[in-house]
Each structure stands twice: as C-alpha cells, then as structure tokens.
C-alpha cells in the first residue's frame, strides 16, 4: 500500500502534495492574493514549493519570500538553466553556461532571501517540451554538474535535481548525487516510465511538471480523457483530482507540484490525498494511452 501522505525528499520528509509556483505570475497585479494563496497552501499542509527566478520575472520568488516564514519549514526548490527575459516572447532566455548557472543561484539566493537553496534543479533542454539549446548554450552535462557540485560544496545549495533530462543524462549524473528529477509527465503523457523506475530504485524523487498537462501548453490534458471523466463521476471528485490521485498511486517516489492561481483549485488539489483508487479504477486508469508524442518546442518551461 503506497503512502499517499508523505515521502522522503532531499533528506527530509515532505507532504507528497506540494505547490508549483509557475501559475503565480497570473496574480502579478494582485500580489496580496499571491501571498495569501501561498499562506493558504502552507495552512493546508504544503511544505514543498517549486519555483524559479524566471517565473513572472522574479514575481514568484518575491511572493514566496514575503509569504513563507522560516518556522513554516517549507522545502523550496528552484531551478537554473534559464533566466528572466522581461518583455521577451516567452519571457525567459536560456542560460546554460556554468557561469550563468552560478549567477542564477546567486539571483535566487537574493530574491528568496536565503543563505542556502535547499534544492536546485539543473534545467537541461535535452527532452520534453520547451526550448532547445543552440551554439554556446549547448553545454556538456559534466561541466554543469561540476559547477552544481561546487555550489553544493560551498553550501550555497543543499541538493541537486535535474530537469528536462534523458535517462542517459540521469545515469551520468547519479554519481554526483541527484535528489529529484523534474520532467514533463502525467497520466496522459508517460514517456519517461523507465526513468521513473530508475529514480524509484535510486531513492530519487520524481516530481513531474505539467502533472495535469500544463496551462495551455499544447500537451494532452489529463482532464480531457474519457476514462478520467468516468472515474471522477464515479467517485464524486473532479477530473483534475483523478489525474493527481493516479500519480500518487502510481509510484511512491512521485511528488506533486500542481500549479494554480485559484484558491479553490488549491483546496481541491490538497484534498487529493484523501482519494483512494480502489477496485478496477487503478487498472482502468493505467490502461489510458499515453499521448505525449511530438511534444511541441517552445512550450513554457
Ligand atoms: N522544470 C520545468 O521545466 C518546469 C516546467 C513547467 C512547470 N514546472 C513546475 O511544475 C509546476 C506544475 O506545472 P504547471 O503549473 O505548468 O501545470 P499543471 O500543474 O499541469 O497545470 C496547471 C493548470 O491546471 C489548472 N489547475 C490546477 N489545479 C486545478 C484544479 N484542481 N482544477 C482545475 N484546474 C486546475 C491551472 O489553472 P488555475 O490556475 O485556474 O487553477 C493551470 O491552468 C509549475 O507550477 C512549476 O512549478 C517546471
């Protein structure tokens, strides 16, 4: 029986349902609401928040700094590999060079008001949705890991994660110590099943981004699958909740970071820990076909 409540991550126990801060940028003009949403998340039990300096060009980190207190004991996970590009088309730009990774760690330390970043994901561009590196931005993984491990040795980061990585890349990085992998993955989009299994065997947390298919990314939406809709109706819950509950049931090392700017959705996402997928429900959902082929480039990262 899988423990749907807590799991080990970066040397501590976290509630398996965390919060992803990407959608906070939609509250850019309503900072009080962003802060209140984060406070509500903590009240509901969130002790793992995923962010990046480039979410809302610093807005997400600023809101997190304002909302979270040391006594909340929230594990803040951020990422490097891209920098804010306010006014740009995405608005982020690739920043894969070792010196850019280091600078981005410093930026995150400053904006989050921390002496040490508990976990930092190295956002590679090797797989899944998003941009691809070109020219000088194509950097060997080993060179990046050398920078990340140096930053860990210096105490600026607590643990290293990987994102947008292939299974070969993950295998290369494991000797350096990997706390988590963050790739696009959901009930409707399951390309990385082998990597998920490797993570489980190695004690690495699997923290999928786009666990519901993302906001308008062009990826398959979990909530549009007929088997998900039927399961939701039979349990009297929402289709999003079924998608998240399936992830919790699928493997014990999966941690959730659904993104939302809506307090009601936050409540619904936290209530997923109460959902049990009994009887035929789990095999029926397992049988849903993965529809992740031909992931679009340029989708949000
Ligand atoms: N490593 C990476 O490259 C990377 C890339 C992308 C994202 N991420 C991280 O992963 C997190 C999750 O990804 P995401 O936020 O892009 O996508 P997601 O969690 O798959 O989906 C977010 C979308 O689902 C909606 N939603 C959330 N909860 C809902 C509910 N209970 N009922 C109905 N709709 C709901 C949100 O809208 P509302 O706001 O209206 O609820 C939003 O449109 C991000 O927040 C970010 O922290 C990492």
Boltz pocket constraint, residues with backbone or C-beta under 6 A from the ligand:
constraints:
  - pocket:
      binder: B
      contacts: [[A, 19], [A, 20], [A, 21], [A, 22], [A, 23], [A, 50], [A, 51], [A, 79], [A, 121], [A, 123], [A, 163], [A, 164], [A, 182], [A, 183], [A, 208], [A, 209], [A, 210], [A, 211], [A, 212], [A, 213], [A, 214], [A, 215], [A, 216], [A, 238], [A, 240], [A, 241], [A, 257], [A, 258], [A, 259], [A, 260], [A, 261], [A, 262], [A, 264], [A, 265], [A, 266], [A, 268], [A, 269], [A, 300], [A, 301]]
      max_distance: 6.0
